[in-house]
Amino acid sequence: MFGSAAVCQHEVQSGLKEKFQCLFEGMAKAGNPTLLNEIYTELFITEGGRGELNEEHEVRQIEAASRKADRAETSIRQEEPIRTVMTKGVAGIGKTVLTQKFTLDWAEGKAQQNLHFTFPFTFRELNVLKEEKFSLVELVHHFFPETKQAGICSFEDFQVLFIFDGLDEKSTSVADLLTNLIRGNLLPSALLWITTRPAAANQIPPGYVDMVTEVRGFNDPQKEEYFRKRFRDEEKASRIISHIQRSRSLHIMCHIPVFCWITATVLEDLLKSRGRGELPKSLTEMYIHFLVVQAKVKKVKYDGGAETDPHWSPESRKMMESLGKLAFEQLEKGNLIFHESDLTECGIDIRAASVYSGVFTQIFREERGLYQDKVFCFIHLSVQEFLAALHVHRTFITSGLNPMKEQKKKSLKIPKLKQSTPVKFYKSAVKKALKSPNGHLDLFLRFLLGLSLQTNQSLLRGLLTQTGSSSQTNKKTVQFIKEKISEDLSTEKSINLFHCLKELNDGSLVEQIQQFLRSGCLSTEKLSPAQWSALVFFLLASEEDLEVFDLQKYSGSEEALLRLLPVIKASNKAR
């Protein structure tokens, strides 16, 4: 590359370095950011993800500490010509940070020097374009103005990689463009890397994808490495790691990097305040603790309160209500980035945001979007999903209204006196989540059901002024979910319903999974490694149910036995 193109490449690389060298995990203070190269922990990635036999050992990620993770990363740097790579992974598993690290390595000249340009896009950013239509060159010029200034109007002569992060967040404004790129009608010489949550992976016909990889998060040594990088104080890191290892379900959940970050934030606080109390065991409980930690920080740091003061003032309660409303309304629309007007509509005063930085910046991030306008997003999609569930829960228990139903012009108030009302409410949430084509309400549903437990509601005393839902309601909800599991659902949807049963503390979860596998609803031959991992997770996480593990209840194939090894090892007896 010569002349203006080389200068342009250098400018693009400088811009990307500046953008990606710092990782805002949510706990980074202004002026004290976390350097991506310092905190980045390698991820466990497998190739294929369609359950082929050659992956049979890869799935035993859960027991990875006992073997060398010598194939811990399947590189996308392949010798044979591969044009389009799709990387799948559940929410919070590290797909975005993986693309950022790859881009940073290219920008710093450490890797992929055969590429003239790497252009990373997130569908989240593309959604801000609303309904504007762009050609490919216009899109590049728009996000990378250096290319326009250099007069580059065609990329045919360059080796270019386009990264599209978050297909499940796709907007209509780029749908045609993306389709033409994937089909090779546009710039057939370009390389494409697309990341997505599993439920949206089928939006691209398999024939157009040359390689599928699956991000599986952290294996055991990587979890430990993450916490040691996160806490430079060795003694604190060791205490937190041993705390996590004491709860099998917590330890397994930490294969999700975003969960590691939230766990680190919560445990750091719990160790200070409670020493060796009971650890949060479910996803909902952990996120509740996370929210309480943020309220506490805001109270002490910004309001000059004492550690022992109540966390929730009328002011912070109102802010949480507004954030919850924003989270839910925008989640329903599929928006993950918001404009100032969206905030104002929900009663959030931007000027007051700095006062709330303890809660606000941790949960909410202000970004400089296109044309330097202010756009906002939650620090992570899972935090938006949690706050959305909290909003729906609170609205229902205080007013009897179901915000998930499209209200007609006049609000239809559901009488709260009818015993069936809460059951109908939770049933409607399950049905709505199952209808979502890309699984965008899966995590929301898990949080909403988790919030129905009295034990979780009591942790939010002060924020929730009323509690709702009885054990009878929960039993009926569990029964309804079990009926749904027995229907002909996709594996991803079934696994999410198992997660829901776990959030509801259902004791018959293991038996339910055994029944599910026996029923033939699910062919064990067709499970992807991540799906196997999920099933193994449930079996391992139900600590009290593993006295005797009955192998006969599962598919008798050698592959099934290999994949269930971690469960057999954790059981006292197998037959």
N, C-alpha and C positions, 0 to 999 in steps of 0.2 A: 504494500500500500504506500502510495506516495502523496505528497502535497496536501491538499485540503482534506482528503479522506483520512490521512494519518493523524492530522491535527484534530479532526473531528473525533476519531477513535479515542485519542488521548483525553479529549474533553468529556466524552461520554463516560469513560472509565473513571475520571476524577469525580464526576457527578454521582456515579453509582457508589464509589468508595465513601463519599460523604454521606450518602443516603443510608448505606447498609453497615458502616463500620460499628455503629452503636446499636445495641439491641435494647429496646425499651420493653423489658419484661413486665413493666407495670410497677416495679418497685424502684426503678431508677429515679433518683431525685434530679431536679434541674441542676445542671452544672456537674453532676456526678453520674454520668451514664455508664452502662455496662458495655464493655467492648465485646463485640460478637466473637472475635478471635479468642478472647480469654474465657468466655463462658460456654462457647459452643461445645457440645458433647456429641460425639458420633451417634448416629441412629442405627437401629437394627432394621435393615431393609431386605426384603426378599423379592426375587424375580418371579414373574408369572402370576401368582395370586389367583390361579384358577383351580388349585387343588391337584395339580399334576403330581405323580408319584415321586418325582425327583426332589420334591420339597419336603418329603416325609420327616426328615430330621430337623428342618428349619423351624417347624412349628413348636418344637420343644424349647422355645425361647424362655418360657417361664422358669425352667431349671438351668438357664444358661450359665449361672454362676459356677456350676459344677463341671463345665467343659469350656474349652477355649472358644471364644467367638471368632473363629478364624474366617468364617464367611459372613461376618456380621454386616457387611455392606456389599450389596450387589451394585457395582458401579454402573452409571449410565454411559461410561466411556467404553464403548464396544468397538471391536475391529470391523465387524460386518456392517454394511450400510444400513443404518437405522435412521428413519426420518422423524417419526412421531413416537414419543414416549409418553405413556400415561402413568402417573404416580397416584395410587389410591391410599386413603388412610382416614381414620375416624377423626372427629373434631379434636383439636388440641394435640394431635400426635406429632406435630413438628414439620408439616409439609411446607408451610410458608418460610420457616427459619431455614429449612433445607435449601430452598430456592435462593434465599438471601445469601447463604454461605457460599453456594455455588457461584453466584453473581459476584460476590466480593472477591473470591479466589481468582476469577477471570479478570476483574478490574485491577487487582493488585499484581497481575502477571504471574500468578502462582500456578495456574491451570488453564487448560483449554485455549492455548495460544494459537491453535488452528482457526479459532473463531475471530472474524474481524469485528463483529458486533454481537453483543448479547442485549436483547431488549426485554426486560421483565415487566409484565403487566399484572395487576391483580384485577379480577372481575369486580372487586369492591370499588377500585378506582374508576373502572370503565362504567360502572353504574351511575356515577356522578354525571356522566355525559348526557343523561336523560335520553331523549329520543333522537339526538343528532346522528346523522349518518356520515361515516367517514370511509374514505378509501384507505388501503393499508398504509400508503405513504403519508397520507394526511394524519393518520393515527400516530405514526412514528414521529412525524414533525411536531405533533401536538404535545406529546409527552417528552420528546427528546429534541428540543428546539435547536440544539447544536447541529443536528443533521440538516435542518432547513437552512441554517446560516452557512453551512458548508456547500450548499447547492446540490445535495444528493437527492435526486428525484427518482432513483431506481436502485434496487438492492440486488439486481440480477448478478452483478459482478462480484458480490461479496459473499463470504460464508457467514450466514446470519442465524442466530438462535433466538426464537421467540419463546418466552416463558409466559404461560397463562395460568395464574394461580387461583384456584377456587372455582372450578367449573360449576359447582353447586350454587354459586352466587351469580350465575351468568345473567347479563341483562340483554334485552332484545336489541339494543342499539348496535351490538357487535355480532349478533347471531349469524347474519349472512356472511360477514367478513370471515368469521371463524370457520364456518362451514366450507367456504371456498379455499381457505388456507389448508384445512385438514384434507380436503379432497385433492389438493394439489393443483387446483385451477389457478391459484394465485401463488406466485413465487415457489415453484416446485423444488427449487434448490435449498429452500430454507429448512432448518431443523425446528421441530416443535416439541415443547415439553409442557404438558398440561397436568395440573394437580386437581384432585377432587375428593370429596367424601364418597364412600363406596356407593351410596344409593343413587348418585347422579352419574356414575361411570357409564351406564348404558345409554347415555345421551349421544355417545359417539359410537357408530357401528364398529365392531371389532376389526372388520376388514381394513379400516384406515389406521389402525394402531399397530405399530411394528413391535412394540415391547410394553409390557405392563409390569410395573414394580409396585410393591406394597410397603408402605412405611409402617413398621410395627412398634415404633417408639423405642424405649430403652430396654435393654436386657439388664440383668441384675448388676453386673459390674458397671454398666453405664449409669444406672440410677445412682449408685454410690459416687461415681465420678462427678455427676451433676451436683450433688449436695456438697461435695468437697470443693468444687469450683464456686458454688454459690456462697458458702461460708468459709472464708479464709481462716477463721479461728478453728483450729483442728479439733479442739475439745467440744465445741458447740456442734460442729459437723458430726462428730462421732455420736454424740448424745441423740441428735435428731435421727441419724441413720438407725441406731439401735431401737429407738422408739418406733420407727416405721416397720422395722423387721419383726417387732413383737406382734403386730397385727397383720395376719396374712392377707386379709382383704385389702388393707391399705397399701401394703407392700406391692401387691399385684397391680392395684390401680395406678401406682406410680410409674407404670410403663408408659403412661401418657405424660409427655413433658409439661404441658400446661398444668396438669394436676400436681406435678412435682413442685412447680412454682407456687401454686396456691397452698399446697401442703407446707412448703418451707415457710411461707408467710404466716400461716396459722400456728404451726408448731413452735416457731420462734417466740410467738406471743404466749402460747399456752405454757411453755417451759418456764417463762418468766413469772407468769401469774399463778400457775397451779402446780408447778413441779411435776409430779408424776400422776396426774389425773387420768381419767378415761379418755381414750383417743377417739376422735370422730371416725366412724367406720363406713358411712355411706357417702355417696357423692353429694347429696343434698346437705347432709350435716356439715360436710367440709366447706361448702360454699356459704352456708349460714355463718359459720365461724369466721370465714374470710370477710364477710360483710361487717360482722361485729368488730373485727380487728380494725377495719377502715374507719368505722364510726368512733372507735376508741382513739385512734391516732388523731382524727380531726378534733375530738374533744380536748385532748391533752395538748396537742401541738399548736393548734390554731385558736382555740378558745381559752387557753390558759387554765383548763379544768384539771382536776386531780384524777389519777388512775381509778380511784374508787367511785367517782361520780357516775350517775346514770349516763349510758352512752347516747341515748336518744332524746334530744331536745325537740320541742315542737318544730323548730326550724329544720333540723336534720331529717325529721320524719317526713316533713313536707317535701324536702329535696328528694328523698328516696321514693316517695309516691310519684313525683314528677318523672324521675328517671325510669321508674317501672312502667309508667304509662308510655313514655317514649319508646322504651325497649320493646314493649308488646306491639304497639301500633306499627312500628317500623319492621319488626320481625314478620308480622302478618303480610306486609307489603313486600317482604324480601329485601328490605334496605338495611345495609350494615354501615352506611356512611350517611350522615345527616347534615343538613344545612342549618344555618342560624334560625331560619323561619320555623323549622321543625321543632327546635328547642323552645322557641317562644310560644308556639301553639300548646306545648305541654306545660307552660308556666315556668320554664327554666330561664332565669335571668343570667345571661352570659357574664355580666359584670360581677355577679356574685360568685361565679365559678371559682375564682382564685381563692376566695375565702374558704371554699370547700375542698381545697386541693388535697386534703387528707383522704377524702372520700372520692372526690371528683376526678383527680388526675389518675388515681389508682384504677378507677373503674372506667374512666372516660378519657379519651386522648384527643387533643386538638391537632389536626393535621393541616398543613398548607396544601390545599388542593390546586387545581388548575386556576390560572389567573390570580393566584395568591388569595383566593377567597378562603374564608375560614370554613372548614368542614370538621365534623366531629365523629368519633366512633368509640364504641366501648373498647376497653383494653383487649378483650378477647371475646369472640362470638359466644363462648360458653357463659360469660358473665352477663351478656345481653339476654341470653336464653333464661338464665336463672332469675334475673330481675323481672323479665316478662312474666315468668311463672308466678313470682311473688305478687305482681300486680293483679293477675287474674285471680289468684287465691284470695287476696285481700278484698278485691271488689266483690267477690262472691260471698264471703262470710259477713261482710258489713252490709251489703244491700240486697243479696239474693239474686243479683243480676249475673248473667253469664256473658262476659265480654267476648267469648269466642263465637257467639251467635251473632249473625248480622242482624242488628236491631233495625226494625222498621222506623219510620219517622218518630213515632211515639215509642219510648222504651217499653218493652214488654217485661213487666216485673214478674218474676217467678215467685209465687207465694212460698215463703220459707217454712210454713208450717207442715207442709206435706213431707212425710218421712222419706219419700222417694227422691226428693229434690237433689240432695247432695249426690246420690247415686247417679241420677240422670246427668248431673254436671260432669262427674268424672268419666262416665260413659261417653258423653259427647266429646270430651277431650281426647279419649283414646281413638274414637272414630275419626276425628279431625286429623290427628297425627298420622293415622294409617292411610288416609286419603292423600297425604302429601306425596307428590311423585318423586321428590328429591330428598325426602327424609329431613326437611328443615325444621320439623317440630319434634323430632325424636328426643333430643336432650331436654327441650322445654317440657315434654310430657313426663319425663323421669323426675324432673324437679317439682312439677306440679303435684304429682302423686306423693313424692317424698314430703312435701309441705303439708300433706293431709294428716301426717302423724302428729299426735299431741306432743310427743317428746321433742320433735323438731320445732313445733310452734312455741314451746316454752323457752327455747333458746333465743327466740326473737321477742321475748317479753319487752314491752316498751316501744317496739316498732309496730307490732300487731296488738291492737287494743282488744281484739276479740279472738277467741279460738273457735274452730269449727270442726266438724267431721267426727264420727264416733267409730268405735271398733267394728260395730255392725256394718256401717257404711264401707269401711275398708274391706271387710270380708266379702261384701257383695261386689266391690270393685275388683278384688282379686279373682273372684269367680268369673266375672265378665272377661277379664284378661285371659284367663285359662281357656275360656270358650273360643276367644279370638285366636289363641295359639293353635287350637285344633283345626282352624280353618286353613284354607290353602293360601298361605301368605308367602312372600319372598323370605329367604333366609334372614336377610338384614332386618326385616320388620319383626320376625319371630324373635331374633336375638335382642332387639330393643325391648320387646315385651318381657323377656326374661329379666332384663335390667330393671324394668318397672317393678316386677315382682320383688326384686332384691331391695329396691328403694322402699317398698311397702313392708319390708321385713317378713316376707312370706316364708314360713318354715318348710313348705313342701317343694321348694324350688328344685332341689336335686331330683326328687321323685318325678317332678314335672318334666325335666329335661330327659330323664330316662324314658318316660312315656312318649315324649316327642320323637326321640330317636327310634324307639320301637315301633311307633305307629306307621312308619314309612312315609310320614309327611315330609321327611327330610332324608334324602339319600346321602349317606355318609361319604359316598364316593365323590359327591359334587361339592363338598365343602371346601372353601378356600382356606389357606393357612390362618388368616385372621379370624375367620368364622370358627375354626377349630379352637383357636386361642380363646375366643369368647366363651365357648362352651366349657373348655377346660378351666377358665377363670371362675365360672360360676361354681363348678364342682369343687375347686380348691378353696374358694372364698367362703363357702358354707362350712366353717371349721367344725361345727358340732356334728355334721352329718356324715363324716367320713370314717366311722368306726369300721364298717364293713363295706367294701366297694364291690358291687356285683357286676362283673364284666359281661356276664351272659346277657345282660339287658341291652348291650350295645351291639353294633354290627360286629360280626366275628372276624372281619378281615384283618390281615396283618397290619395294614395301614392304620386302622382304628386303634389297634393295640399300641402301636408305636406312639400315636398321638396322645393316648390316654396314660402313657407312662408316668408323667408327673403326678397324676391323680393316684395311680396305684402306689407310687412311692410314698405319698402323703397319707395313705390309708393304713390303719392298723392291720387290716386283714383284707385280702382280695379273694374272690372265688369265681 
